[in-house]
Amino acid sequence: MSRSVAIVGSGYMGGGIAQVLALAGADVALADASPHIARENYERLLREGADFVRDGLFPDDAVETLTRNLHAAESIEEAVANADFIEEAVPEIPDLKRSVLERISAAARPDALIGSNTSTISIGQLAVAVQNPERFLGVHFSNPAPFIPGVELIPHAGTAAASVQLAREIVAETGKQTATVKDVTGFVLNRLQYALFHEAAQVVEDGIASAEDVDTLVRTTFGFRLPFFGPFAIADMAGLDVYAFCYGTLQEEFPERFSTPPILQQMVDSGRLGTKSGGGFLDVPAERIPELVAYRNKAYVLMQRLIEDLGPAPLGENRSDA
Ligand SMILES: NC(=O)c1ccc[n+]([C@@H]2O[C@H](COP(=O)([O-])OP(=O)(O)OC[C@H]3O[C@@H](n4cnc5c(N)ncnc54)[C@H](O)[C@@H]3O)[C@@H](O)[C@H]2O)c1
């Protein structure tokens, strides 16, 4: 990409985002609380880049590309002055983010796109600090930014459609994928992640299974599918009528937490039962089902091989019941 980018807050996330954009060809200025910190982070990103090349995680010429495309700025104002896209990645403190966004939008070009990497703060509440807030939205990279391929885009009520489109294009140019969600507490990624954690914590608190066994089950059963299929594709493949039956049983014990979602019941009532009926939440034409099954089977076999190649994660004693 031939864009000019500024990253404000060049710490853990901002640094990773800067590497991603610089490797994609953008000219990236790093700004931080002081020029000294920006310079130190610049040097850290180059050292880290060399380690990633050594480990085969970055392309062979990554250090040259990073050296050419990254630079440390003297100030936020200098970094953003000529930027097409600015990503804010300062600590998760609302007042700090607002004051930094105020400085960014005062010094940036009026048409520059501004993103925030906030995990939890309402984008609408940050937008009040931004001049021309129609060019502002959440652009939420995940940790570790260089290696996680998805980015959550969160427009606030006043974000222009063209700004969302431009954010999609910029992220796509880095090879990552976007999903656009509404500006609600937790957005979508964290809402889902914490829903799973909440249930897992209850299982452990209630003495139903140990933390190790919960993690083993997640990794080796339904979590094993998740790199390929999200919850809707999985439900469609399982059969939505099957899901509705399971909810029937679960809600006897947990009527609040596991009441049948109305959207699921409506699908079942209208005869959309998932792949076996030509579609459910997602459309799967009958003639593509053999292709889907073949893809699924291949994906799981290759996934298992990858895990065996990598060996177990260095956690605890890597014990299992198997
Ligand atoms: N760490 C994660 O796993 C993760 C994941 C997703 C999103 N996020 C979000 O990303 C943002 C950054 O998190 P992080 O983990 O990179 O934090 P971090 O502490 O590693 O980095 C923050 C950087 O901001 C700089 N900074 C502080 N005050 C500043 C100022 N006034 N002006 C300019 N720079 C300033 C700090 O010096 C530091 O370099 C947060 O909003 C966080 O919620 C973090």
The ligand as an ORCA input file, in Angstrom:
! r2SCAN-3c Opt
* xyz 0 1
  N      -2.803     -5.898     25.031
  C      -3.831     -6.530     24.449
  O      -3.965     -7.756     24.495
  C      -4.849     -5.735     23.692
  C      -5.657     -6.369     22.734
  C      -6.570     -5.601     21.986
  C      -6.694     -4.255     22.233
  N      -5.902     -3.647     23.184
  C      -6.053     -2.202     23.392
  O      -4.966     -1.539     22.751
  C      -4.662     -0.317     23.457
  C      -3.188     -0.308     23.815
  O      -2.908     -1.419     24.642
  P      -1.440     -2.004     24.798
  O      -1.588     -3.353     25.405
  O      -0.685     -1.841     23.541
  O      -0.831     -1.000     25.895
  P       0.716     -0.591     26.119
  O       0.774     -0.071     27.516
  O       1.632     -1.688     25.715
  O       0.934      0.620     25.084
  C       0.389      1.889     25.264
  C       1.377      2.904     24.705
  O       0.775      4.192     24.789
  C       1.769      5.103     25.189
  N       1.174      6.323     25.770
  C       0.762      6.532     27.036
  N       0.312      7.814     27.164
  C       0.443      8.388     25.940
  C       0.176      9.693     25.434
  N      -0.341     10.643     26.221
  N       0.456      9.943     24.147
  C       0.981      9.010     23.338
  N       1.259      7.740     23.759
  C       1.001      7.446     25.053
  C       2.606      4.309     26.196
  O       3.875      4.928     26.426
  C       2.689      2.974     25.483
  O       3.784      2.927     24.582
  C      -5.615     -0.285     24.652
  O      -6.749      0.454     24.321
  C      -5.973     -1.755     24.840
  O      -7.226     -1.930     25.495
  C      -4.975     -4.349     23.899
*
